[in-house]
Amino acid sequence: MTKKLSSAVIALLFTQLYFSQENPNSPTKEKEIEGVVITKTKKAVEQKADRTIFDFSEQESLNTGSAMEGIKKLPGLVATDIAGMMYQGKMLAVYLNGRPLNISSNDLTSFLEGMPANSIERIEVITQPGAEFPASSGGAIMNIITNKNANKYLTATYAGNYAFTNEDQFRSRTNNSLSLNARNKYFGWQLRVGQSYRESEMNSNQDNLVFSSTDRIALGTFAKAGVTFDLGNDKLLLNYDVYNNNNDNATLSDGSYLLSSKVLNKYTALDAAKTNSLRQEAVVTYQKRFDDKNKKLDFQAGYTRSDNEFYQDNIYNNSTSFGNQSYGRLLDNNSVMQVSNFKVDFSQPLKILDEGKVSFGGLYENQIFDTESKGITNLEYQRNTASTYLEFQAKLKKFDFTLGTRAENYDISGTTRLTDSNGILQEEALIPFNKFKLFPNASIQYNLMNQVYLALNYNKKITLPSISSLNPNNNTFTGPNSSMTGNPYLQPTIFDNFEIKLSAFDYAFIGYNVSSIDNQVAQILSRDGDVIENKQVNIPNMRIHNFNIGMPIPFMIFTKPFSEIMKMNFNPDKINFLYVYAGYVKHEIKEIDPKGMFILNLMAQVMLPSQIRMTANYNVLSKKAGFYYFESERPFNQQVDLTFTKKFLNDQLTVSVFGKDLFNTQVTQLHSKPLEGNSVFLYNKTDTRNFGFSVNYKIPTKNKLAKEDANILKQTNQTDNNGGVVQPVP
């Protein structure tokens, strides 16, 4: 026991030496001082009091393939088509560059599969959103930060990726992007364009009623443009983003259903489906800066429009009772979402205890969402939200305090039109939600020792039903055995979140959190006869308990004495280590009492000869795990990935070779636990095993601006023995 304890202490102390090589309070990675550029080592994972930050930009195991593939590797994160996205047991609201995406479920999956992972700079998972975030952020936020704005000269970078699968046939996947950054004495600009092409296959079994095989071809394109004007110390930022996803599916299915008590109709059907989505977003930001660098005033106005079209055509249906027929167009749906908002944020230092800060601001947002099915407008939804917040932060010796509240006023209304059992169109008003609510938050953090913190957090949040959940046309496939719709009558979800967490040296942590939830939105599957119903419901009240721990383990503690390790100089990018994340999540729902789930993520880095870096990832979620109204029958999200990386041409060229899901173990096999009706068995297997390579090339550019600036010609990158920053040489 003593030896084990000593090893654990040594490992913990050792992490302080090589994992805390930069000031965690510094938001910048580069500074220019008298012509010298000082570069700090990026951290793969960084723990803060309210969030965990994952760096994508220099982790080849994460930034090859699609954004969805990279996100699924994040320790503690579970991403499923059934349960949505959860981090440490909390449902995630997904943001892009600090702004909510307002999409989820199938739309979110398509969006992230169409975004190349190498377009992501970092991902921040904010487990304790403060008052500055909208109260509708819910339990937690995943904020996807794309590549940075312009540098002070012209740069160009190409990133490409190719992968293939070979299950029943050969299928290809590609990602390509080009980034241009420039700055002159008047303004800076950035342009990033790219495309993705993905062929895939999915085989499924729905309660032994329907067996299907789906071929998918997904084509995505995107462009992101930004311009920054320097107005003295102030800045004006203009951003425009556009994303287009075009997906084609062909589904071959075999099934059966009873026409009467004595007649069983067996069929084989071929259906073709197409999805086309266009998302556009324009944002104007004015940043007012003051002589006091800790004082700021930001104004931001944004507009987002998302257009989606979906249709499904039955090519043929060959059945024992009706012969060979073609039923033509079965689904023809489209939707338009528009979101307009304006917000103001102000913060400045304030003399509270030893030191402090006050932040306050406001937000007004209007959302309009309309859906159509075969020419009939079946949902008209509108939401107006007005909010303001006030938050204080203070420091007293080794204590850090945060206390704030956010006031939000909601006005939600709309109309839905549904066809009754007699085929008559009925119009009904949605259940209105007109409320003014306060959402307090508070946290205390105690500095036990240098870079070791104990934090206690509480916040109250709300989650509005996602657009896809409300959409009565939330259906990606229809057949004789299936019924799937959205629920326009869903009510908002209220969270009370409590957390205690001990973190050490940014990487190691242990924590427990519990959320008390009213009206959680969940998906439920049930069977009535030969028809499987898939619908969205509110869970009246539930709790989510989550215990989690993360720890880096450098391999050298097993081969070298601690006294020798203390004398060494090293860089975390050049050493061998294992990062372990383990978690236990329990959904407490009285009616069904689901079992808890164990989550394990392992990430190992091994330096090979010739400066080749090998990264290995292993993820698994235990079988018999319960989440909402489902229970897994096999280990979920289980896979092993390997990536080999080497840099060439003075680090301008990075080449990676990878294999994902090497043992072909990632599969979804579960059964539902509905409150009414019969349980449903569900099996899905996609061709997740794939192999490929990626290239990242910093294209040499003729930089005239650099030649005109004598200081830039003197740029050097130097680090001290601890991997940190040395002082510039005069």
C-alpha positions in Angstrom: 0.0 0.0 0.0 2.9 2.4 0.9 4.6 1.8 -2.5 1.3 2.4 -4.4 0.7 5.6 -2.5 4.2 6.8 -3.1 3.9 6.1 -6.8 0.6 8.0 -6.9 2.2 11.0 -5.1 5.3 10.9 -7.4 3.0 10.8 -10.5 1.0 13.8 -9.2 4.1 15.8 -8.4 5.6 14.9 -11.7 2.6 16.3 -13.6 3.3 19.7 -12.0 6.8 19.7 -13.6 5.8 19.0 -17.2 2.1 19.8 -17.5 2.2 23.2 -15.9 4.6 24.9 -18.2 2.6 28.1 -18.8 0.7 30.5 -16.7 -2.9 29.2 -16.7 -4.3 32.8 -16.4 -2.6 34.0 -19.6 -5.1 34.0 -22.5 -2.5 34.5 -25.2 0.0 32.1 -26.7 2.3 34.6 -28.4 3.7 38.0 -27.5 5.7 40.3 -29.6 8.4 42.2 -27.6 11.0 44.3 -29.4 10.9 42.0 -32.5 11.0 38.7 -30.6 8.1 36.3 -30.8 7.8 34.2 -27.6 5.9 31.0 -28.2 4.4 28.9 -25.3 3.8 25.2 -25.5 0.1 24.4 -26.0 -1.6 22.1 -23.5 -3.5 19.1 -24.8 -6.0 19.3 -21.9 -6.5 22.2 -19.5 -8.7 22.1 -16.4 -10.2 25.3 -15.1 -12.7 26.0 -12.4 -15.7 26.2 -14.8 -14.5 24.4 -17.9 -12.2 21.9 -19.6 -10.3 22.9 -22.7 -9.2 20.5 -25.4 -6.7 21.6 -27.9 -7.4 20.2 -31.4 -4.9 22.3 -33.4 -1.8 20.2 -32.8 -3.3 16.8 -31.8 -3.3 14.7 -34.9 -5.3 11.9 -33.2 -8.2 14.5 -32.9 -7.9 16.6 -36.1 -8.0 13.9 -38.7 -11.4 13.2 -40.3 -14.6 14.9 -39.3 -15.3 17.1 -36.3 -17.7 14.4 -35.0 -15.0 11.8 -35.1 -12.7 14.0 -33.1 -15.4 15.0 -30.6 -16.2 11.3 -29.9 -12.6 10.8 -28.6 -12.8 13.5 -25.9 -12.6 11.9 -22.5 -15.9 12.0 -20.6 -18.0 12.8 -23.7 -20.7 10.5 -25.0 -22.2 11.3 -28.5 -25.1 9.2 -29.7 -27.9 9.5 -32.1 -30.3 8.3 -29.4 -29.2 10.2 -26.3 -27.6 13.2 -27.9 -24.4 14.6 -26.5 -23.5 14.3 -22.8 -20.3 15.4 -21.0 -19.8 13.9 -17.5 -23.5 13.0 -17.5 -24.7 16.5 -18.5 -26.6 17.2 -21.7 -24.6 19.6 -23.9 -25.7 22.8 -25.6 -23.5 23.2 -28.6 -21.9 26.6 -29.4 -19.8 27.6 -32.4 -17.3 30.5 -31.6 -19.3 31.5 -28.6 -22.7 31.5 -30.3 -25.3 28.8 -29.9 -25.9 26.6 -33.0 -29.6 26.0 -32.1 -29.5 22.6 -33.8 -29.4 19.1 -32.4 -30.1 15.4 -33.1 -29.8 14.5 -36.8 -29.1 18.1 -38.0 -26.2 18.4 -35.5 -24.7 15.1 -36.5 -24.8 16.0 -40.2 -23.3 19.5 -39.4 -20.4 18.0 -37.4 -19.8 15.2 -39.9 -19.5 17.9 -42.6 -17.0 20.0 -40.6 -13.4 18.9 -41.0 -11.8 18.4 -37.5 -8.7 20.3 -38.7 -10.8 23.5 -38.8 -11.1 23.4 -35.0 -8.6 25.3 -32.9 -10.0 24.0 -29.5 -13.1 22.9 -27.8 -14.2 24.3 -24.4 -16.6 22.2 -22.4 -18.1 24.6 -19.9 -19.5 22.5 -17.1 -20.4 25.5 -14.9 -21.7 28.3 -17.1 -21.7 31.6 -15.2 -24.3 34.5 -15.4 -22.7 35.9 -18.6 -24.0 32.8 -20.5 -27.7 32.6 -21.4 -29.6 30.7 -18.8 -30.9 28.5 -21.6 -27.4 27.0 -21.9 -28.7 24.2 -19.7 -26.4 21.8 -17.8 -23.2 22.4 -19.8 -21.9 24.0 -23.0 -19.6 22.6 -25.7 -18.1 25.7 -27.4 -16.3 24.8 -30.6 -13.6 27.4 -31.4 -12.5 27.5 -35.0 -9.1 28.7 -36.2 -7.9 32.1 -35.1 -8.2 35.5 -36.8 -5.5 37.1 -38.9 -1.8 37.3 -38.1 0.3 40.4 -38.9 1.4 39.1 -42.3 0.2 36.8 -45.1 0.1 33.1 -44.3 -1.5 30.2 -46.1 -2.2 26.7 -44.8 -3.5 23.6 -46.6 -5.0 20.7 -44.7 -6.1 17.5 -46.3 -7.3 14.1 -45.2 -8.1 10.9 -47.0 -9.6 7.7 -45.4 -11.3 4.6 -46.7 -13.4 1.8 -45.3 -13.8 -1.7 -46.8 -16.6 -3.6 -45.2 -18.8 -5.1 -48.0 -17.3 -2.6 -50.5 -14.6 0.1 -50.8 -15.8 3.6 -49.7 -13.8 6.8 -49.5 -13.8 9.9 -47.3 -12.0 13.2 -47.9 -11.5 16.6 -46.2 -9.8 19.5 -47.8 -9.4 23.1 -46.6 -7.3 26.2 -47.3 -6.8 29.0 -44.8 -5.5 32.5 -45.7 -4.6 35.1 -43.1 -3.3 38.6 -43.6 -2.9 41.9 -42.0 -1.9 45.4 -43.2 -1.8 48.7 -41.4 -5.5 49.2 -41.9 -7.1 45.9 -41.2 -6.7 42.2 -40.9 -8.6 39.5 -42.7 -9.1 35.7 -42.7 -10.6 33.4 -45.2 -11.1 29.6 -44.7 -12.8 27.5 -47.3 -13.2 23.7 -47.4 -15.1 20.6 -48.4 -15.8 17.2 -47.1 -16.9 14.0 -48.9 -18.0 10.9 -46.9 -19.3 7.5 -48.1 -20.6 5.3 -45.4 -22.8 2.3 -44.6 -25.2 1.5 -41.8 -26.9 -1.8 -41.0 -29.7 -1.9 -38.5 -32.2 -4.2 -36.9 -35.4 -2.8 -35.4 -36.8 -5.3 -33.0 -36.5 -8.1 -35.6 -39.4 -6.4 -37.5 -37.2 -4.5 -40.0 -33.7 -5.2 -41.2 -32.1 -2.5 -43.3 -28.9 -1.5 -45.0 -28.3 2.2 -45.8 -25.7 3.6 -48.2 -24.9 7.2 -47.4 -23.0 9.9 -49.4 -22.5 13.2 -47.6 -21.0 16.2 -49.3 -20.2 19.3 -47.2 -18.8 22.7 -48.1 -18.1 25.7 -46.0 -16.6 29.2 -46.1 -15.6 31.4 -43.1 -14.6 35.0 -43.6 -13.6 37.6 -41.1 -12.3 41.2 -41.2 -10.8 43.1 -38.2 -10.4 46.8 -38.2 -8.2 48.4 -35.5 -9.7 51.7 -34.3 -7.1 52.9 -31.9 -7.3 50.5 -29.0 -10.8 49.4 -30.1 -11.7 46.8 -32.7 -14.5 46.2 -35.2 -15.0 42.6 -36.3 -17.1 41.5 -39.2 -17.8 37.7 -39.6 -19.7 35.8 -42.2 -20.0 32.0 -42.2 -21.8 29.7 -44.6 -22.2 25.9 -44.3 -23.9 23.6 -46.8 -24.5 19.9 -46.4 -26.0 17.7 -49.1 -26.7 14.1 -48.1 -28.0 11.2 -50.2 -29.2 7.9 -48.7 -30.3 4.7 -50.3 -32.0 2.2 -47.9 -32.7 -1.4 -48.7 -35.1 -2.9 -46.1 -36.8 -6.2 -45.4 -39.7 -6.4 -43.0 -43.1 -7.8 -42.2 -46.4 -6.7 -40.7 -49.9 -8.2 -40.1 -52.6 -7.1 -42.5 -55.1 -9.0 -40.4 -55.0 -11.6 -37.6 -54.2 -14.3 -40.2 -52.3 -12.5 -43.0 -48.6 -11.7 -42.6 -47.3 -9.3 -45.3 -43.6 -9.6 -46.0 -41.9 -7.0 -48.1 -38.6 -5.8 -49.5 -38.3 -2.1 -50.2 -35.8 0.3 -51.7 -36.0 4.0 -50.6 -34.0 7.0 -51.6 -33.7 10.1 -49.4 -32.0 13.4 -49.8 -31.2 16.2 -47.3 -30.0 19.6 -48.2 -29.2 22.2 -45.6 -27.8 25.7 -45.8 -26.7 27.6 -42.7 -25.6 31.3 -42.9 -24.5 33.5 -40.1 -23.4 37.1 -40.0 -22.0 38.8 -36.9 -20.8 42.3 -36.2 -18.8 42.9 -33.0 -17.4 46.2 -31.6 -14.9 45.8 -28.8 -14.2 48.9 -26.7 -10.9 48.8 -24.9 -9.6 51.0 -22.1 -6.2 51.9 -20.6 -7.0 49.3 -17.9 -6.6 46.1 -19.8 -9.0 44.3 -17.5 -11.8 46.7 -18.4 -13.8 46.0 -21.6 -17.1 46.8 -23.3 -18.4 44.6 -26.2 -21.4 45.1 -28.5 -22.5 42.3 -30.8 -25.3 41.9 -33.3 -25.9 38.6 -35.1 -28.3 37.0 -37.6 -28.5 33.3 -38.4 -30.7 31.6 -41.1 -30.9 27.9 -41.6 -32.8 26.3 -44.4 -33.4 22.5 -44.5 -35.1 20.3 -47.1 -35.7 16.6 -46.9 -37.6 14.1 -49.0 -37.9 10.3 -49.2 -39.0 8.5 -52.3 -40.0 4.8 -52.4 -38.4 3.3 -55.5 -40.1 -0.1 -55.1 -41.9 -2.2 -52.5 -42.1 -5.9 -53.3 -44.5 -7.6 -50.9 -46.2 -11.0 -50.6 -49.7 -9.4 -50.6 -49.4 -6.6 -53.1 -46.7 -7.6 -55.4 -44.2 -5.0 -56.8 -45.2 -1.4 -56.4 -43.7 2.1 -56.2 -45.3 4.4 -53.6 -43.4 7.5 -54.8 -42.8 10.4 -52.5 -43.4 9.4 -48.9 -41.9 12.5 -47.2 -41.4 16.0 -48.4 -40.4 18.3 -45.6 -38.7 21.6 -45.3 -38.0 24.2 -42.5 -36.6 27.7 -42.1 -35.1 29.0 -38.9 -34.1 32.6 -38.3 -32.4 34.0 -35.2 -31.6 37.6 -34.6 -29.9 38.9 -31.5 -28.1 41.8 -29.9 -26.0 41.7 -26.7 -23.8 44.0 -24.6 -21.2 42.8 -22.2 -19.2 45.1 -19.8 -16.6 44.2 -17.1 -14.1 46.2 -15.0 -12.0 45.6 -12.0 -13.6 46.5 -8.6 -12.0 46.8 -5.2 -13.7 43.8 -3.5 -11.6 42.2 -0.7 -8.1 41.7 -2.1 -9.2 42.3 -5.7 -12.3 41.7 -7.7 -14.3 42.3 -10.9 -17.8 43.2 -11.8 -19.5 42.1 -15.1 -22.9 42.9 -16.4 -24.8 43.0 -19.7 -27.9 42.2 -21.6 -29.2 40.2 -24.5 -32.3 40.3 -26.7 -33.0 37.5 -29.1 -35.8 36.7 -31.5 -36.2 33.2 -33.0 -38.7 32.2 -35.8 -39.1 28.6 -36.9 -41.5 27.4 -39.6 -41.9 23.9 -41.0 -43.8 22.4 -43.9 -44.8 18.9 -44.9 -46.0 18.4 -48.5 -46.9 22.1 -48.9 -48.8 22.4 -45.5 -47.3 24.7 -42.9 -47.6 22.4 -39.8 -45.6 24.5 -37.3 -45.2 28.2 -36.7 -43.0 28.9 -33.7 -41.6 32.1 -32.3 -39.6 33.0 -29.2 -38.6 36.3 -27.8 -36.0 36.4 -25.0 -34.9 39.5 -23.1 -32.2 39.0 -20.4 -29.7 40.9 -18.2 -27.1 39.7 -15.8 -24.8 40.9 -13.0 -21.8 38.9 -11.7 -19.1 39.7 -9.1 -15.8 38.0 -8.8 -13.5 38.5 -5.8 -10.3 37.2 -4.3 -9.3 36.9 -0.6 -5.9 35.3 0.1 -6.3 31.8 -1.2 -10.0 32.0 -1.9 -11.7 33.0 -5.2 -15.5 33.8 -5.1 -18.1 34.2 -7.8 -21.6 35.4 -7.2 -24.1 36.3 -9.9 -27.6 36.1 -11.3 -29.2 36.3 -14.6 -32.8 37.5 -15.2 -34.6 36.3 -18.3 -38.0 36.9 -19.7 -39.5 34.4 -22.1 -42.3 34.8 -24.5 -42.9 31.6 -26.5 -45.9 31.0 -28.7 -47.0 29.3 -31.9 -49.4 27.2 -33.9 -49.2 23.6 -35.0 -51.3 21.8 -37.6 -51.6 18.0 -37.5 -53.8 15.5 -39.3 -56.1 13.4 -37.0 -57.0 9.7 -37.4 -59.8 10.7 -39.9 -57.3 12.5 -42.2 -58.7 16.0 -41.2 -56.2 18.8 -40.6 -56.5 20.2 -37.1 -55.0 23.5 -35.9 -54.0 24.0 -32.3 -52.0 26.6 -30.4 -48.8 25.5 -28.7 -48.7 25.6 -24.9 -47.5 29.2 -24.3 -44.5 29.8 -22.1 -44.5 33.4 -20.7 -42.4 33.6 -17.7 -39.8 35.9 -15.9 -37.2 33.8 -14.0 -34.0 34.4 -12.1 -31.0 32.1 -12.5 -28.4 32.5 -9.7 -24.9 31.1 -9.8 -22.2 30.9 -7.1 -18.8 29.3 -6.7 -16.0 29.2 -4.2 -12.5 28.0 -5.1 -9.7 27.4 -2.6 -6.0 27.2 -3.6 -4.8 24.3 -1.5 -1.2 24.8 -2.8 0.4 26.0 -6.0 -1.9 25.0 -8.9 -4.0 22.7 -6.7 -7.6 23.9 -6.3 -10.8 22.8 -4.6 -13.9 24.3 -6.1 -17.6 24.3 -5.1 -20.2 25.4 -7.7 -23.9 25.9 -8.0 -26.0 27.3 -10.9 -29.6 27.3 -12.0 -30.2 26.9 -15.7 -32.9 26.3 -18.3 -32.9 24.5 -21.6 -35.5 25.3 -24.3 -36.6 22.3 -26.4 -34.4 22.0 -29.5 -35.8 22.9 -32.9 -35.5 19.3 -34.1 -37.4 18.1 -31.0 -40.2 20.5 -31.7 -40.3 19.9 -35.4 -43.3 17.7 -36.3 -41.4 16.6 -39.4 -38.5 15.3 -37.4 -38.3 12.2 -39.5 -35.4 10.8 -41.5 -37.1 7.6 -42.6 -40.7 6.3 -42.8 -41.9 2.8 -43.5 -44.8 0.4 -42.7 -43.2 -0.4 -39.3 -42.1 3.0 -38.1 -43.6 6.2 -36.8 -41.4 9.1 -35.9 -42.4 12.7 -35.2 -41.3 15.7 -33.2 -43.4 17.1 -30.3 -44.3 20.8 -30.6 -45.8 20.7 -27.1 -42.5 20.1 -25.2 -41.8 22.3 -22.2 -38.5 23.9 -21.2 -36.2 22.0 -18.9 -35.0 23.5 -15.5 -31.7 22.5 -14.0 -30.2 22.9 -10.5 -26.5 22.0 -10.8 -24.2 21.3 -7.9 -20.5 20.4 -8.2 -17.4 19.8 -6.1 -14.0 19.3 -7.9 -10.4 19.0 -6.9 -8.0 19.8 -9.8 -4.2 19.7 -9.8 -1.8 21.2 -12.4 -4.4 21.7 -15.1 -4.6 18.0 -16.1 -5.4 15.9 -13.0 -8.8 16.2 -11.3 -11.4 14.4 -9.3 -15.0 15.6 -9.1 -18.7 14.9 -8.3 -21.7 16.7 -9.5 -25.4 16.2 -9.3 -28.2 17.9 -11.3 -31.8 18.1 -10.2 -33.9 18.4 -13.4 -37.5 19.2 -14.2 -39.0 18.4 -17.6 -35.9 16.8 -19.2 -36.5 16.2 -22.9 -35.8 12.6 -23.9 -36.4 10.3 -26.8 -38.5 7.2 -26.2 -39.1 4.1 -28.3 -42.1 1.8 -27.9 -43.9 -0.9 -29.9 -47.6 -1.3 -30.6 -48.3 -4.3 -32.7 -46.0 -4.1 -35.7 -45.4 -0.4 -35.5 -42.4 1.2 -33.6 -43.1 4.7 -32.3 -40.2 7.1 -31.8 -41.2 10.3 -30.0 -39.9 13.1 -27.8 -41.3 13.5 -24.2 -40.7 15.5 -21.1 -39.4 13.6 -18.0 -41.3 15.3 -15.1 -38.4 15.1 -12.7 -35.1 13.3 -12.5 -31.5 13.5 -11.1 -28.2 12.9 -12.8 -25.2 11.9 -10.5 -21.7 11.9 -11.9 -18.4 11.0 -10.4 -15.3 11.4 -12.6 -11.5 11.4 -12.3 -8.7 12.2 -14.8 -5.0 11.6 -14.3 -1.9 11.8 -16.5 0.7 9.1 -15.9 4.2 9.6 -17.4 5.8 6.3 -18.2 9.2 7.3 -16.9 8.1 7.0 -13.3 8.3 3.3 -13.8 11.8 3.3 -15.1 13.7 6.2 -13.5 14.2 7.2 -9.8 12.4 10.4 -8.8 15.6 12.2 -7.9 16.8 11.7 -11.5 13.4 12.9 -13.0 13.6 16.1 -11.0 16.9 17.0 -12.8 15.5 16.4 -16.3 14.5 19.0 -18.8 11.7 17.9 -21.1 8.8 18.9 -23.3 5.4 17.2 -23.0 5.3 16.8 -26.8 8.5 14.7 -26.6 7.8 12.3 -23.7 5.7 9.1 -23.2 2.6 9.2 -21.0 -0.9 7.8 -20.5 -3.9 10.0 -19.7 -6.7 8.2 -17.9 -10.3 9.4 -17.6 -12.9 7.3 -15.7 -16.4 8.2 -14.8 -19.6 6.8 -13.4 -23.0 8.3 -14.4 -26.3 7.5 -12.8 -29.7 8.7 -14.2 -32.2 8.6 -11.4 -35.7 8.2 -12.9 -38.2 6.8 -10.4 -40.4 5.0 -13.0 -37.7 2.8 -14.5 -34.6 3.1 -12.2 -31.9 2.8 -14.9 -28.5 1.3 -14.1 -25.5 3.4 -13.9 -22.9 3.6 -16.6 -19.1 3.4 -16.4 -17.0 5.4 -18.8 -13.3 4.8 -19.6 -11.1 6.8 -21.9 -7.3 6.1 -22.3 -5.0 8.2 -24.4 -1.3 7.2 -24.7 1.6 9.1 -26.4 4.7 7.2 -27.3 7.8 8.7 -29.0 9.3 6.3 -31.6 12.6 6.5 -33.4 13.0 9.2 -36.1 10.8 11.6 -34.1 7.7 9.7 -35.0 4.9 10.2 -32.4 2.4 7.5 -31.9 -1.0 8.3 -30.2 -3.3 5.5 -29.1 -6.9 6.1 -28.0 -9.3 3.6 -26.3 -12.9 4.5 -25.4 -15.6 2.4 -23.9 -18.9 2.8 -22.1 -20.1 -0.2 -20.1 -22.9 -2.5 -21.2 -26.1 -2.6 -19.2 -25.7 1.1 -18.9 -28.9 3.2 -18.6 -29.4 6.6 -20.1 -32.9 8.1 -20.0 -35.3 5.5 -21.5 -32.7 3.1 -22.9 -30.3 0.4 -21.6 -27.3 -0.8 -23.6 -26.8 -4.5 -24.2 -23.2 -4.3 -25.4 -20.3 -2.0 -24.5 -21.1 1.3 -26.3 -18.7 3.6 -28.2 -15.9 1.0 -27.8 -13.0 1.5 -30.2 -9.2 1.6 -30.5 -7.5 4.2 -32.7 -3.9 4.6 -33.6 -2.2 7.7 -35.2 1.5 8.0 -36.3 2.8 11.5 -36.9 6.0 13.0 -38.2 7.0 16.6 -39.1 9.1 17.6 -42.1 10.6 20.7 -43.8 11.3 22.5 -40.5 7.9 21.6 -39.2 6.1 23.2 -42.1 4.8 19.8 -43.2 3.0 17.4 -40.9 2.0 14.0 -42.1 -0.1 11.5 -40.2 -1.2 7.9 -40.9 -4.1 6.6 -38.9 -6.4 3.7 -38.3 -9.7 4.2 -36.5 -11.8 1.5 -34.7 -9.1 -1.1 -35.5 -11.0 -4.0 -34.1 -14.4 -2.9 -35.5 -16.0 -2.9 -32.1 -18.1 0.3 -32.2 -21.7 -0.7 -32.3 -25.0 0.4 -30.8 -27.1 -2.4 -29.3 -29.8 -1.5 -26.8 -33.4 -1.8 -25.8 -35.8 0.8 -24.8 -37.6 1.1 -21.4 -40.9 2.9 -22.2 -43.5 3.8 -19.7 -46.2 2.5 -22.0 -46.2 -0.1 -24.8 -43.6 -2.8 -25.4 -39.8 -2.5 -25.3 -37.9 -2.2 -28.5 -34.6 -3.8 -29.4 -32.4 -1.6 -31.6 -29.1 -2.5 -33.3 -27.0 -0.2 -35.5 -23.6 -0.8 -37.0 -21.8 1.7 -39.2 -18.5 1.2 -41.0 -16.5 3.0 -38.3 -13.3 1.1 -39.0 -11.3 3.1 -41.5 -7.7 3.9 -42.5 -6.1 6.9 -44.0 -3.6 9.7 -43.9 -3.7 13.5 -43.4 -1.4 16.3 -44.5 -1.0 19.8 -43.0 1.2 22.1 -45.0 2.1 25.7 -44.1 2.5 27.1 -47.6 5.6 29.4 -48.0 4.4 32.9 -49.0 6.3 36.0 -50.3 5.7 38.3 -47.4 6.2 41.9 -48.5 4.8 43.3 -45.3 7.4 41.3 -43.2 10.2 42.9 -45.3 9.0 46.4 -44.5 8.9 45.7 -40.8 12.4 45.4 -39.5 11.2 44.0 -36.1 9.4 41.1 -37.7 12.6 40.0 -39.5 14.2 39.4 -36.0 11.6 36.9 -34.9 13.0 34.0 -32.8 11.3 31.2 -30.9 13.0 30.2 -27.7 12.0 28.3 -24.6 13.6 27.8 -21.2 14.6 24.5 -19.7 11.1 24.0 -18.3 9.4 24.4 -21.6 8.2 27.9 -20.7 9.2 31.3 -21.9 12.6 33.0 -21.8 13.1 36.8 -21.7 13.9 38.5 -25.0 17.5 39.2 -25.8 18.2 43.0 -26.2 
